[in-house]
Each structure stands twice: as structure tokens, then as C-alpha cells.
Amino acid sequence: MENEVRLFTDGACSGNPGPGGWGALLCYREHEKELSGSEPVSTNNRMEMLAVINGLEALEQPMRVRICTDSQYVMKGMTEWLAGWKRRGWKTADRQPVKNMDLWQRMEVALAPHQVEWQWVRGHSGHPENERVDELAREAIQRAKLQQSSRPG
């Protein structure tokens, strides 16, 4: 679609929890924008979520967005589980607190202005954009590790 942004996302962790990184690739017409970031200690799921959030937050106006992720957790969380969590006061079906509630809420806000379609892609299957964002996430982990090791301790 000509007026559609494609957002490819991935997150990674070195250990779970451990140093984490996320990568996002925004594609609109002939334009591409790469984004990445890291946290010194995180989980894979949080990094997957931050990739989507940061990609959406980079958009400057409401758009049609196709989010391509290899994370069933993120996709199902937003499309299948969110309504139930909110109905139960941010509790899971077995009445446990929802993990990563802060990021689910932030993602919901980031999604709100956009018309979103979710697409799941199998990770590490040769999908070019998925491989690219995986590399961005892994590079971000390496930067986080370098920053950590260069801090006086």
C-alpha cells in the first residue's frame, strides 16, 4: 500500500534477564529509518515491546501502519489479551499481575492514533527486514555491554 508505513521490529537479550537491545525499521514509500536502543538489564519480551513502541513513537502523524514482528507475545498481547487484562484490572486470567504493564500501557497509547495491522513473521527464517532489525538489536546489546564495561566501578 502506498500510504502505509511498514514497521519491522525485533528485540534481543544476552541472558534473560541481561543486557538487552531492540531494533526497528520504518519503511514509507522509498524512505527508510533505522532505530535502535538498549538497556543494561532487561528481558527479551521488554526489548520486543520497546522496538514496537519506539517505532510507533517516531511517527509524527497518524498513519496506516503494518507492524511486522516475530514476537507472538507482543502481537497476541495487543490483539488478544489486552482487553481481558484491562477488564480484570491488569490481572491475567489466573489473577496474577500482568508482567510489563508499564510497556503494555505505553504501547496502547502509541498505537492509538494509528490504523494498525499486525503481521507475524518467523524469526531467523531469512526474512530480510527481520534479519536487519535482529542485527540492529544485537548491535545495541554490544553497545550496552561496552558502556557497562567502560563505567568506573
N, CA, C and O atoms as a DFTB+ gen file, in Angstrom:
612 C
 N C O
     1  1       0.825      -1.186       0.000
     2  2       0.000       0.000       0.000
     3  2       0.864       1.242       0.000
     4  3       1.835       1.323       0.752
     5  1       0.529       2.193      -0.819
     6  2       1.363       3.374      -0.989
     7  2       1.415       4.247       0.264
     8  3       2.484       4.753       0.606
     9  1       0.308       4.435       0.946
    10  2       0.277       5.320       2.115
    11  2       0.359       4.548       3.423
    12  3      -0.259       4.924       4.419
    13  1       1.111       3.491       3.411
    14  2       1.247       2.654       4.595
    15  2       2.707       2.636       5.041
    16  3       3.618       2.476       4.229
    17  1       2.905       2.800       6.320
    18  2       4.231       2.624       6.913
    19  2       4.353       1.160       7.293
    20  3       3.433       0.580       7.872
    21  1       5.478       0.571       6.970
    22  2       5.771      -0.776       7.441
    23  2       6.799      -0.641       8.560
    24  3       7.846      -0.019       8.386
    25  1       6.486      -1.229       9.700
    26  2       7.353      -1.179      10.867
    27  2       7.816      -2.595      11.186
    28  3       7.017      -3.448      11.573
    29  1       9.097      -2.833      11.021
    30  2       9.698      -4.126      11.332
    31  2      10.405      -3.981      12.673
    32  3      11.125      -3.008      12.895
    33  1      10.202      -4.944      13.566
    34  2      10.734      -4.816      14.919
    35  2      11.345      -6.120      15.413
    36  3      10.953      -7.212      15.004
    37  1      12.320      -5.968      16.308
    38  2      12.874      -7.138      16.991
    39  2      13.558      -6.681      18.268
    40  3      14.031      -5.550      18.376
    41  1      13.595      -7.579      19.219
    42  2      14.286      -7.359      20.475
    43  2      15.159      -8.555      20.775
    44  3      14.916      -9.657      20.282
    45  1      16.175      -8.333      21.584
    46  2      17.084      -9.421      21.938
    47  2      17.686      -9.145      23.305
    48  3      17.750      -7.999      23.751
    49  1      18.126     -10.204      23.960
    50  2      18.798     -10.094      25.248
    51  2      19.978     -11.045      25.271
    52  3      19.943     -12.118      24.670
    53  1      21.018     -10.639      25.970
    54  2      22.162     -11.507      26.203
    55  2      21.997     -12.018      27.628
    56  3      22.453     -11.391      28.585
    57  1      21.339     -13.161      27.753
    58  2      20.832     -13.623      29.041
    59  2      19.415     -13.097      29.159
    60  3      19.073     -12.107      28.512
    61  1      18.603     -13.720      29.951
    62  2      17.206     -13.278      30.065
    63  2      16.771     -13.448      31.522
    64  3      16.223     -14.494      31.871
    65  1      16.998     -12.451      32.378
    66  2      17.376     -11.073      32.055
    67  2      18.873     -10.924      31.797
    68  3      19.688     -11.780      32.141
    69  1      19.189      -9.788      31.170
    70  2      20.563      -9.443      30.847
    71  2      20.567      -8.167      30.031
    72  3      19.532      -7.516      29.889
    73  1      21.722      -7.802      29.494
    74  2      21.763      -6.633      28.617
    75  2      20.833      -6.862      27.425
    76  3      20.869      -7.913      26.786
    77  1      20.004      -5.866      27.139
    78  2      19.017      -6.018      26.076
    79  2      19.146      -4.941      25.024
    80  3      19.632      -3.840      25.283
    81  1      18.692      -5.290      23.811
    82  2      18.680      -4.332      22.713
    83  2      17.426      -4.519      21.881
    84  3      16.835      -5.599      21.853
    85  1      17.034      -3.461      21.212
    86  2      15.893      -3.523      20.317
    87  2      16.245      -2.808      19.011
    88  3      17.087      -1.910      18.983
    89  1      15.587      -3.223      17.941
    90  2      15.783      -2.592      16.641
    91  2      14.448      -2.420      15.951
    92  3      13.555      -3.258      16.082
    93  1      14.316      -1.329      15.215
    94  2      13.099      -1.065      14.450
    95  2      13.494      -0.456      13.106
    96  3      14.458       0.303      13.006
    97  1      12.743      -0.801      12.101
    98  2      12.941      -0.261      10.761
    99  2      11.598       0.253      10.267
   100  3      10.636      -0.503      10.135
   101  1      11.550       1.550       9.998
   102  2      10.348       2.177       9.439
   103  2      10.547       2.335       7.936
   104  3      11.553       2.886       7.491
   105  1       9.591       1.852       7.165
   106  2       9.646       1.970       5.707
   107  2       8.395       2.691       5.227
   108  3       7.275       2.251       5.489
   109  1       8.590       3.794       4.527
   110  2       7.479       4.556       3.965
   111  2       7.877       4.990       2.558
   112  3       8.826       5.750       2.364
   113  1       7.127       4.487       1.589
   114  2       7.467       4.715       0.183
   115  2       8.921       4.348      -0.031
   116  3       9.300       3.206       0.230
   117  1       9.767       5.285      -0.505
   118  2      11.173       4.945      -0.750
   119  2      12.073       5.287       0.432
   120  3      13.292       5.143       0.345
   121  1      11.484       5.735       1.527
   122  2      12.264       6.152       2.690
   123  2      12.352       5.036       3.737
   124  3      11.405       4.278       3.948
   125  1      13.514       4.962       4.379
   126  2      13.721       4.009       5.467
   127  2      14.399       4.730       6.630
   128  3      15.230       5.617       6.433
   129  1      14.026       4.332       7.835
   130  2      14.655       4.894       9.029
   131  2      14.906       3.760      10.006
   132  3      13.984       3.033      10.377
   133  1      16.156       3.611      10.419
   134  2      16.532       2.595      11.401
   135  2      16.584       3.235      12.784
   136  3      17.067       4.356      12.945
   137  1      16.083       2.514      13.773
   138  2      16.119       2.944      15.162
   139  2      16.629       1.776      15.997
   140  3      16.385       0.615      15.667
   141  1      17.332       2.084      17.071
   142  2      17.736       1.020      17.995
   143  2      18.042       1.635      19.343
   144  3      18.255       2.841      19.468
   145  1      18.058       0.778      20.348
   146  2      18.360       1.221      21.693
   147  2      18.657       0.024      22.571
   148  3      18.537      -1.127      22.152
   149  1      19.045       0.320      23.796
   150  2      19.422      -0.779      24.692
   151  2      19.129      -0.403      26.129
   152  3      18.890       0.758      26.460
   153  1      19.155      -1.420      26.972
   154  2      19.071      -1.257      28.417
   155  2      20.088      -2.200      29.035
   156  3      20.290      -3.307      28.536
   157  1      20.737      -1.773      30.125
   158  2      21.775      -2.615      30.716
   159  2      21.243      -3.938      31.268
   160  3      21.936      -4.954      31.221
   161  1      20.020      -3.925      31.789
   162  2      19.393      -5.154      32.289
   163  2      17.931      -5.129      31.861
   164  3      17.194      -4.198      32.188
   165  1      17.522      -6.150      31.134
   166  2      16.140      -6.210      30.655
   167  2      15.797      -7.662      30.360
   168  3      16.549      -8.579      30.690
   169  1      14.644      -7.845      29.730
   170  2      14.234      -9.174      29.273
   171  2      13.957      -9.102      27.776
   172  3      13.759      -8.024      27.216
   173  1      13.948     -10.253      27.149
   174  2      13.661     -10.314      25.726
   175  2      12.287      -9.710      25.427
   176  3      12.141      -8.944      24.474
   177  1      11.281     -10.052      26.237
   178  2       9.936      -9.527      25.978
   179  2       9.893      -8.004      26.060
   180  3       9.247      -7.360      25.234
   181  1      10.565      -7.430      27.033
   182  2      10.580      -5.964      27.147
   183  2      11.260      -5.334      25.925
   184  3      10.816      -4.294      25.439
   185  1      12.317      -5.949      25.438
   186  2      13.007      -5.415      24.261
   187  2      12.122      -5.514      23.014
   188  3      12.097      -4.598      22.193
   189  1      11.398      -6.629      22.878
   190  2      10.447      -6.768      21.756
   191  2       9.406      -5.648      21.812
   192  3       9.067      -5.053      20.789
   193  1       8.904      -5.369      23.014
   194  2       7.894      -4.333      23.186
   195  2       8.458      -2.944      22.884
   196  3       7.809      -2.136      22.220
   197  1       9.666      -2.671      23.373
   198  2      10.263      -1.358      23.151
   199  2      10.550      -1.102      21.678
   200  3      10.507       0.045      21.234
   201  1      10.837      -2.140      20.922
   202  2      11.046      -1.966      19.480
   203  2       9.771      -1.419      18.828
   204  3       9.828      -0.477      18.037
   205  1       8.636      -2.010      19.159
   206  2       7.358      -1.550      18.601
   207  2       7.038      -0.145      19.096
   208  3       6.690       0.733      18.306
   209  1       7.154       0.064      20.392
   210  2       6.820       1.364      20.982
   211  2       7.649       2.481      20.359
   212  3       7.104       3.502      19.938
   213  1       8.957       2.290      20.300
   214  2       9.819       3.341      19.771
   215  2       9.587       3.577      18.281
   216  3       9.683       4.710      17.807
   217  1       9.287       2.521      17.550
   218  2       8.946       2.701      16.137
   219  2       7.686       3.531      15.964
   220  3       7.642       4.437      15.132
   221  1       6.660       3.222      16.750
   222  2       5.408       3.989      16.673
   223  2       5.598       5.424      17.149
   224  3       5.064       6.356      16.547
   225  1       6.352       5.603      18.221
   226  2       6.560       6.944      18.769
   227  2       7.378       7.828      17.824
   228  3       7.359       9.051      17.960
   229  1       8.089       7.232      16.877
   230  2       8.855       8.011      15.902
   231  2       7.968       8.598      14.806
   232  3       8.390       9.506      14.089
   233  1       6.747       8.089      14.673
   234  2       5.835       8.609      13.648
   235  2       5.304       9.968      14.083
   236  3       4.904      10.148      15.233
   237  1       5.303      10.903      13.174
   238  2       4.940      12.280      13.517
   239  2       3.469      12.599      13.285
   240  3       3.000      13.666      13.682
   241  1       2.740      11.697      12.653
   242  2       1.313      11.920      12.423
   243  2       0.619      10.569      12.333
   244  3       1.275       9.548      12.124
   245  1      -0.706      10.552      12.488
   246  2      -1.440       9.288      12.362
   247  2      -1.243       8.675      10.971
   248  3      -1.303       9.366       9.954
   249  1      -1.008       7.379      10.958
   250  2      -0.727       6.671       9.706
   251  2      -1.383       5.296       9.727
   252  3      -1.798       4.801      10.774
   253  1      -1.466       4.693       8.543
   254  2      -1.740       3.255       8.461
   255  2      -0.397       2.579       8.666
   256  3       0.575       2.896       7.979
   257  1      -0.341       1.649       9.608
   258  2       0.926       1.012       9.965
   259  2       0.755      -0.498       9.936
   260  3      -0.168      -1.041      10.542
   261  1       1.645      -1.165       9.234
   262  2       1.720      -2.624       9.279
   263  2       2.929      -2.974      10.132
   264  3       4.071      -2.729       9.744
   265  1       2.660      -3.554      11.308
   266  2       3.731      -3.926      12.226
   267  2       4.098      -5.385      11.968
   268  3       3.268      -6.284      12.107
   269  1       5.351      -5.599      11.590
   270  2       5.857      -6.945      11.324
   271  2       6.785      -7.327      12.468
   272  3       7.846      -6.730      12.644
   273  1       6.382      -8.315      13.235
   274  2       7.143      -8.743      14.404
   275  2       7.284     -10.256      14.415
   276  3       6.439     -10.974      13.882
   277  1       8.358     -10.731      15.026
   278  2       8.492     -12.175      15.224
   279  2       8.083     -12.564      16.647
   280  3       8.296     -13.698      17.075
   281  1       7.498     -11.617      17.369
   282  2       7.099     -11.859      18.759
   283  2       5.607     -12.150      18.873
   284  3       4.775     -11.252      18.742
   285  1       5.283     -13.407      19.118
   286  2       3.888     -13.775      19.388
   287  2       3.409     -13.077      20.656
   288  3       2.246     -12.685      20.753
   289  1       4.307     -12.922      21.627
   290  2       3.979     -12.267      22.893
   291  2       3.439     -10.858      22.647
   292  3       2.388     -10.496      23.177
   293  1       4.145     -10.070      21.854
   294  2       3.715      -8.696      21.585
   295  2       2.431      -8.685      20.771
   296  3       1.483      -7.981      21.120
   297  1       2.389      -9.454      19.695
   298  2       1.220      -9.429      18.817
   299  2      -0.032      -9.929      19.544
   300  3      -1.077      -9.280      19.494
   301  1       0.066     -11.061      20.207
   302  2      -1.108     -11.595      20.913
   303  2      -1.481     -10.723      22.104
   304  3      -2.660     -10.562      22.418
   305  1      -0.466     -10.158      22.768
   306  2      -0.748      -9.267      23.887
   307  2      -1.658      -8.124      23.459
   308  3      -2.623      -7.804      24.153
   309  1      -1.358      -7.511      22.330
   310  2      -2.143      -6.355      21.882
   311  2      -3.450      -6.760      21.213
   312  3      -4.448      -6.051      21.340
   313  1      -3.464      -7.881      20.505
   314  2      -4.659      -8.236      19.729
   315  2      -5.610      -9.186      20.446
   316  3      -6.799      -9.217      20.128
   317  1      -5.108      -9.966      21.414
   318  2      -5.955     -10.974      22.051
   319  2      -6.097     -10.800      23.562
   320  3      -7.182     -11.011      24.104
   321  1      -5.021     -10.419      24.248
   322  2      -5.015     -10.463      25.711
   323  2      -5.334      -9.138      26.381
   324  3      -5.845      -9.130      27.500
   325  1      -5.047      -8.018      25.730
   326  2      -5.140      -6.703      26.357
   327  2      -6.520      -6.408      26.932
   328  3      -6.630      -5.953      28.070
   329  1      -7.555      -6.658      26.172
   330  2      -8.916      -6.334      26.639
   331  2      -9.235      -7.072      27.939
   332  3      -9.808      -6.485      28.857
   333  1      -8.872      -8.340      28.023
   334  2      -9.121      -9.119      29.234
   335  2      -8.311      -8.616      30.419
   336  3      -8.813      -8.537      31.540
   337  1      -7.056      -8.277      30.161
   338  2      -6.220      -7.743      31.243
   339  2      -6.845      -6.480      31.820
   340  3      -6.919      -6.315      33.038
   341  1      -7.289      -5.599      30.947
   342  2      -7.873      -4.335      31.406
   343  2      -9.188      -4.589      32.150
   344  3      -9.458      -3.962      33.174
   345  1      -9.993      -5.503      31.633
   346  2     -11.279      -5.839      32.265
   347  2     -11.058      -6.389      33.678
   348  3     -11.861      -6.146      34.578
   349  1      -9.971      -7.124      33.860
   350  2      -9.661      -7.728      35.171
   351  2      -8.760      -6.836      36.019
   352  3      -8.200      -7.303      37.010
   353  1      -8.609      -5.570      35.654
   354  2      -7.762      -4.672      36.444
   355  2      -6.288      -4.991      36.334
   356  3      -5.568      -4.977      37.332
   357  1      -5.830      -5.280      35.112
   358  2      -4.438      -5.609      34.822
   359  2      -3.977      -6.867      35.551
   360  3      -2.872      -6.940      36.090
   361  1      -4.874      -7.857      35.545
   362  2      -4.554      -9.194      36.057
   363  2      -4.699     -10.191      34.915
   364  3      -5.504     -10.001      34.004
   365  1      -3.907     -11.254      34.980
   366  2      -4.017     -12.331      33.993
   367  2      -5.258     -13.166      34.298
   368  3      -5.936     -12.944      35.301
   369  1      -5.542     -14.116      33.433
   370  2      -6.707     -14.990      33.642
   371  2      -6.598     -15.731      34.970
   372  3      -7.623     -16.038      35.578
   373  1      -5.384     -16.028      35.438
   374  2      -5.238     -16.702      36.728
   375  2      -4.967     -15.705      37.864
   376  3      -4.392     -16.058      38.894
   377  1      -5.390     -14.460      37.654
   378  2      -5.407     -13.397      38.675
   379  2      -4.025     -12.935      39.141
   380  3      -3.888     -12.382      40.232
   381  1      -3.011     -13.162      38.321
   382  2      -1.664     -12.665      38.617
   383  2      -1.482     -11.299      37.952
   384  3      -2.089     -11.038      36.914
   385  1      -0.663     -10.433      38.529
   386  2      -0.411      -9.133      37.876
   387  2       0.205      -9.340      36.492
   388  3       1.056     -10.210      36.306
   389  1      -0.225      -8.545      35.539
   390  2       0.319      -8.611      34.180
   391  2       1.766      -8.117      34.207
   392  3       2.055      -7.037      34.723
   393  1       2.663      -8.918      33.648
   394  2       4.059      -8.502      33.546
   395  2       4.178      -7.424      32.480
   396  3       3.459      -7.442      31.481
   397  1       5.076      -6.502      32.697
   398  2       5.366      -5.425      31.744
   399  2       4.188      -4.479      31.527
   400  3       4.040      -3.901      30.451
   401  1       3.355      -4.323      32.551
   402  2       2.174      -3.476      32.431
   403  2       2.540      -2.070      31.958
   404  3       1.818      -1.477      31.157
   405  1       3.660      -1.535      32.454
   406  2       4.063      -0.184      32.049
   407  2       4.238      -0.079      30.537
   408  3       3.845       0.917      29.930
   409  1       4.829      -1.107      29.933
   410  2       5.045      -1.074      28.489
   411  2       3.774      -1.384      27.708
   412  3       3.570      -0.821      26.633
   413  1       2.916      -2.263      28.218
   414  2       1.635      -2.511      27.540
   415  2       0.832      -1.210      27.479
   416  3       0.233      -0.887      26.453
   417  1       0.828      -0.473      28.581
   418  2       0.077       0.783      28.604
   419  2       0.705       1.810      27.660
   420  3      -0.004       2.524      26.952
   421  1       2.012       1.879      27.655
   422  2       2.696       2.812      26.745
   423  2       2.449       2.424      25.287
   424  3       2.259       3.296      24.439
   425  1       2.449       1.114      24.990
   426  2       2.201       0.662      23.622
   427  2       0.779       0.998      23.192
   428  3       0.548       1.407      22.054
   429  1      -0.163       0.825      24.096
   430  2      -1.556       1.143      23.770
   431  2      -1.692       2.616      23.391
   432  3      -2.397       2.950      22.439
   433  1      -1.029       3.487      24.126
   434  2      -1.057       4.923      23.810
   435  2      -0.385       5.180      22.456
   436  3      -0.889       5.960      21.648
   437  1       0.745       4.527      22.214
   438  2       1.473       4.721      20.959
   439  2       0.681       4.222      19.756
   440  3       0.796       4.780      18.664
   441  1      -0.115       3.183      19.945
   442  2      -0.929       2.629      18.851
   443  2      -2.173       3.466      18.548
   444  3      -2.658       3.478      17.416
   445  1      -2.682       4.160      19.557
   446  2      -3.999       4.801      19.473
   447  2      -4.225       5.682      18.242
   448  3      -5.292       5.580      17.636
   449  1      -3.289       6.535      17.841
   450  2      -3.598       7.420      16.707
   451  2      -3.532       6.736      15.345
   452  3      -3.907       7.328      14.333
   453  1      -3.063       5.506      15.317
   454  2      -2.790       4.851      14.038
   455  2      -3.811       3.766      13.707
   456  3      -4.467       3.210      14.587
   457  1      -3.922       3.486      12.416
   458  2      -4.701       2.342      11.936
   459  2      -3.686       1.220      11.733
   460  3      -2.861       1.275      10.821
   461  1      -3.756       0.202      12.593
   462  2      -2.685      -0.790      12.667
   463  2      -3.139      -2.151      12.178
   464  3      -4.250      -2.602      12.457
   465  1      -2.252      -2.786      11.446
   466  2      -2.407      -4.186      11.064
   467  2      -1.163      -4.913      11.556
   468  3      -0.042      -4.452      11.341
   469  1      -1.362      -6.041      12.211
   470  2      -0.249      -6.826      12.736
   471  2       0.077      -7.956      11.769
   472  3      -0.817      -8.561      11.177
   473  1       1.357      -8.228      11.618
   474  2       1.803      -9.350      10.794
   475  2       2.921     -10.065      11.539
   476  3       3.924      -9.452      11.905
   477  1       2.746     -11.352      11.759
   478  2       3.781     -12.146      12.409
   479  2       4.690     -12.731      11.342
   480  3       4.224     -13.226      10.316
   481  1       5.996     -12.671      11.594
   482  2       6.981     -13.309      10.720
   483  2       7.824     -14.242      11.575
   484  3       8.129     -13.936      12.728
   485  1       8.192     -15.365      11.012
   486  2       9.031     -16.310      11.751
   487  2      10.436     -15.722      11.880
   488  3      11.044     -15.330      10.885
   489  1      10.941     -15.666      13.096
   490  2      12.280     -15.137      13.337
   491  2      13.355     -16.057      12.789
   492  3      13.175     -17.274      12.750
   493  1      14.458     -15.487      12.370
   494  2      15.625     -16.229      11.897
   495  2      15.283     -17.172      10.748
   496  3      15.800     -18.285      10.658
   497  1      14.400     -16.700       9.874
   498  2      13.977     -17.539       8.749
   499  2      14.411     -16.950       7.410
   500  3      13.958     -17.394       6.355
   501  1      15.283     -15.954       7.457
   502  2      15.765     -15.361       6.218
   503  2      14.933     -14.178       5.726
   504  3      15.211     -13.640       4.655
   505  1      13.918     -13.764       6.487
   506  2      13.127     -12.586       6.116
   507  2      14.068     -11.371       6.191
   508  3      14.567     -11.064       7.273
   509  1      14.323     -10.673       5.076
   510  2      15.380      -9.648       5.048
   511  2      15.221      -8.550       6.101
   512  3      16.185      -8.226       6.794
   513  1      14.044      -7.983       6.233
   514  2      13.866      -6.898       7.199
   515  2      13.926      -7.408       8.629
   516  3      14.434      -6.714       9.509
   517  1      13.417      -8.609       8.875
   518  2      13.500      -9.174      10.216
   519  2      14.949      -9.444      10.596
   520  3      15.349      -9.212      11.737
   521  1      15.728      -9.930       9.652
   522  2      17.150     -10.155       9.914
   523  2      17.851      -8.822      10.192
   524  3      18.746      -8.747      11.034
   525  1      17.442      -7.790       9.488
   526  2      18.050      -6.464       9.664
   527  2      17.772      -5.903      11.054
   528  3      18.682      -5.390      11.704
   529  1      16.524      -5.994      11.518
   530  2      16.218      -5.459      12.854
   531  2      16.813      -6.334      13.951
   532  3      17.141      -5.838      15.029
   533  1      16.954      -7.628      13.687
   534  2      17.643      -8.505      14.634
   535  2      19.094      -8.037      14.792
   536  3      19.615      -7.987      15.906
   537  1      19.734      -7.702      13.691
   538  2      21.111      -7.213      13.739
   539  2      21.188      -5.880      14.485
   540  3      22.118      -5.666      15.262
   541  1      20.228      -4.984      14.260
   542  2      20.198      -3.712      14.995
   543  2      20.096      -3.962      16.499
   544  3      20.777      -3.309      17.290
   545  1      19.242      -4.911      16.889
   546  2      19.063      -5.231      18.307
   547  2      20.349      -5.809      18.900
   548  3      20.739      -5.454      20.012
   549  1      20.996      -6.687      18.164
   550  2      22.239      -7.309      18.665
   551  2      23.379      -6.283      18.755
   552  3      24.183      -6.322      19.686
   553  1      23.440      -5.372      17.784
   554  2      24.445      -4.302      17.854
   555  2      24.190      -3.417      19.075
   556  3      25.133      -2.970      19.729
   557  1      22.925      -3.167      19.377
   558  2      22.576      -2.339      20.541
   559  2      23.017      -3.021      21.841
   560  3      23.466      -2.355      22.773
   561  1      22.887      -4.342      21.897
   562  2      23.362      -5.089      23.071
   563  2      24.870      -4.895      23.228
   564  3      25.358      -4.666      24.335
   565  1      25.596      -4.985      22.132
   566  2      27.049      -4.826      22.200
   567  2      27.420      -3.425      22.683
   568  3      28.353      -3.269      23.471
   569  1      26.696      -2.407      22.216
   570  2      26.951      -1.041      22.696
   571  2      26.671      -0.942      24.198
   572  3      27.421      -0.302      24.934
   573  1      25.579      -1.584      24.646
   574  2      25.233      -1.557      26.076
   575  2      26.330      -2.228      26.902
   576  3      26.696      -1.738      27.971
   577  1      26.851      -3.345      26.406
   578  2      27.920      -4.042      27.128
   579  2      29.192      -3.187      27.186
   580  3      29.868      -3.152      28.214
   581  1      29.518      -2.501      26.088
   582  2      30.694      -1.637      26.077
   583  2      30.528      -0.478      27.052
   584  3      31.462      -0.132      27.777
   585  1      29.354       0.113      27.070
   586  2      29.090       1.209      28.001
   587  2      29.205       0.734      29.441
   588  3      29.765       1.420      30.295
   589  1      28.663      -0.453      29.694
   590  2      28.711      -1.031      31.043
   591  2      30.154      -1.273      31.474
   592  3      30.529      -0.969      32.606
   593  1      30.960      -1.822      30.565
   594  2      32.347      -2.159      30.931
   595  2      33.242      -0.938      31.033
   596  3      34.295      -0.999      31.668
   597  1      32.839       0.186      30.410
   598  2      33.672       1.388      30.484
   599  2      33.322       2.282      31.668
   600  3      33.990       3.289      31.900
   601  1      32.277       1.924      32.422
   602  2      31.917       2.701      33.603
   603  2      32.875       2.396      34.743
   604  3      33.240       1.241      34.962
   605  1      33.283       3.432      35.472
   606  2      34.136       3.166      36.639
   607  2      33.362       2.345      37.670
   608  3      32.186       2.613      37.914
   609  1      33.984       1.389      38.253
   610  2      33.244       0.532      39.141
   611  2      33.898       0.304      40.414
   612  3      33.366      -0.412      41.262
